Amino acid sequence: MLKTAPLLCMVLILACGGPSRADDLTPEKIRDIKTLMSIGMPREADLAMWSRQVERTVWTLRQQHPQISDQQLRFMNDEAIRLYREKRDEPGGLTDRLVEIYHNHLSDDDVKQILDFFKTPIGQKVKSFLATRQIEAMPIIEQWQQEVLTAWLQSVMANMVRESMPPAKQTPR
């Protein structure tokens, strides 16, 4: 029995292969995946997240380099947004790079069924909610991250203080 277990595993691995790919990545499937991606992460929500990240980066630059003019900072911000819009959906851009993930986990039939769902009234409601949720969740996520970061820094600092202090002397009672 023990001698056949490795052989059985090998047969199963060869029979099952890697991640499920029941179909080829056809131009039609790529189009459908891109449509599905635009529902789950609409451009507006995606751009809003990018814009907030850029704003934080520009704010940090302003703090660290006060000599940078407002005009230069505005250019940096506007250029980041322009480049994002230009490059997100260009060939080989972010969208194309993410298609493979969907292809690895969803068959062509899966993608079509999900798209059909989004054509229903409840699917339209979910689609609308996904975009709104993404945008409304950003400040909540950022605040939570800041709280966790603060707690982490406090813990790290307390540990550093403990480690830098000699142990308390034990006095006999």
C-alpha positions, -999 to +999 in steps of 0.1 A: +000+000+000+027+025+010+046+017-022+016+025-044+008+058-027+036+078-045+026+062-078-010+071-072-001+107-064+020+109-095-009+097-117-033+122-101-009+151-106-004+142-142-041+136-148-052+168-131-024+191-142-019+225-128-046+252-123-078+246-141-076+258-177-105+242-195-103+265-224-079+286-244-073+323-239-091+334-271-097+370-281-134+366-271-124+354-237-100+382-233-127+407-242-151+391-217-126+390-190-118+427-195-156+434-194-158+415-161-127+433-147-143+467-155-173+456-133-153+444-104-128+473-104-143+502-125-119+527-140-134+555-118-128+536-086-094+524-097-084+560-107-097+573-073-075+549-055-045+558-077-052+595-071-053+592-034-019+574-035-004+601-056-018+628-033-002+611-003+031+609-022+030+646-033+021+656+003+051+637+016+073+654-010+060+687+001+069+679+037+103+666+029+113+692+002+096+725+010+116+742-018+095+724-045+070+749-058+033+744-058+034+745-096+059+716-097+038+696-072+007+702-093+026+690-124+037+659-106+002+651-096-013+658-130+014+638-147+009+608-125-028+609-133-022+613-171+003+585-172-021+562-153-049+569-177-026+564-207-009+532-195-036+513-176-053+499-207-026+501-233-013+468-247+008+451-220-006+475-194-022+467-160-054+454-175-036+430-199-014+418-171-044+409-149-063+390-176-041+359-169-053+357-133-089+355-144-080+330-171-063+308-146-092+306-123-123+310-145-134+291-176-149+308-205-183+295-194-177+309-159-169+344-172-200+343-195-223+332-166-209+360-143-215+386-171-250+373-176-256+377-138-245+414-141-272+419-168-300+411-142-315+437-120-297+424-089-265+421-109-268+458-119-273+467-082-242+447-072-222+463-101-232+498-089-224+489-053-189+475-061-178+509-075-194+528-047-179+504-021-144+508-035-145+546-033-163+548+001-141+522+016-108+540+009-109+565+038-120+538+062-092+515+051-067+543+053-078+552+088-077+516+100-042+512+085-031+543+103-045+529+136-027+495+130+005+513+120+004+534+152-002+504+174+026+486+156+050+515+161+041+517+198+047+480+203+080+481+185+091+512+205+081+496+238+100+464+228+131+485+219+129+503+253+126+470+271+155+454+253+178+484+259+172+485+296+190+461+319+169+436+337+156+447+371+177+433+399+160+408+420+164+415+457+161+388+483+130+391+504 
